[in-house]
Amino acid sequence: MTDAEVFPPIEPGASLIIAYQVKGKRVLVVGGGAVAAGRLSATLAAGGIVTLISPLDRLSPEVHQRIFVDRALEAYHDRLFAGEADLDGFDLVYTAIDQAGLSSEICAMCRARRIIVNVADVPPECDFYFGSIVRRGPLQIMVSTNGKGPRIANRVRKSIERNLPDNVGDAIEGVGRLRAALRQRVDGKDVATIERRMAWMIKVCDKWSLAELADMDEAARNAVLDGYEDGIAKSYWDVRPGALAAVMSTLGIGRCPVAESPDGKATRCPFILTSSGFLLGLATAGAIAAVRWHSASR
């Protein structure tokens, strides 16, 4: 009898962090202040169809712009929440008002109708929380404190932002385009084909740095795809023309030698730093030699 694998214990108190697809869903926002503005912008960016209820004189400048300048909402009602009928037809409801009693009433109405609801600043009455978000194009990172410390979540988010690789959003877009092109070439939906596509994509992603993925143009993408049938994951240097590319490919160097930290920052690559230092040293030595030769010849 072999020893059973030991799994870590379940730690209670977490939220289920998911990327909820709100595109095409109808969302009601009750309130028009600064908190509502954040909820509204996040929902519009995710493709939600938004209706907002709030008196005109209580709209924040951002909400006012979204309604009257951007015209990004489905509907706006210049009034207070009028009752249960206002909830008809909505998939999600956010309340962002300073009336605790009314917020609780709206929450109870939503739960009776099985509508997902978020009540600003009242965690027990939230079916979900809004976290502090880092976004770089398709990359989204959410920091959540389960409603206990929003300000701390904001500090953690800023720390993550400072340490994010350059061009990480562009790199992800590059991977997305490569995956889409691969599916066009090999569109089989059987398990074997899907697994083969996934395995090949993993090999390519592991071979390219973030900076290289961000730099992948259509010609490079097609050249990489040409290796799929033979199970070959071509490197950046395999698909780049020129003498340097040929040398790097021959040496088997797929990218900056530090594969464990492909942070997309060319100036941090030891290969570039050391080679640049070597060339700078040669140039300096040459300049000193030229000055000495000139002095000796006078």
Salt bridges, closest charged atoms under 4 A:
GLU62 OE2 - ARG66 NH2 3.15
ASP70 OD2 - ARG66 NH1 2.89
GLU74 OE1 - ARG26 NH2 3.08
GLU84 OE2 - ARG113 NE 3.21
ASP86 OD1 - ARG79 NH2 2.90
ASP88 OD1 - ARG113 NH1 2.78
ASP127 OD1 - ARG111 NH2 3.13
GLU161 OE2 - ARG136 NH1 3.75
GLU161 OE1 - ARG157 NH1 2.72
ASP166 OD1 - LYS265 NZ 2.71
ASP215 OD2 - ARG240 NH2 3.10
ASP217 OD2 - ARG240 NH1 3.71
ASP226 OD1 - ARG185 NH1 3.03
GLU229 OE1 - ARG196 NH1 3.92
ASP263 OD2 - ARG268 NH1 3.36
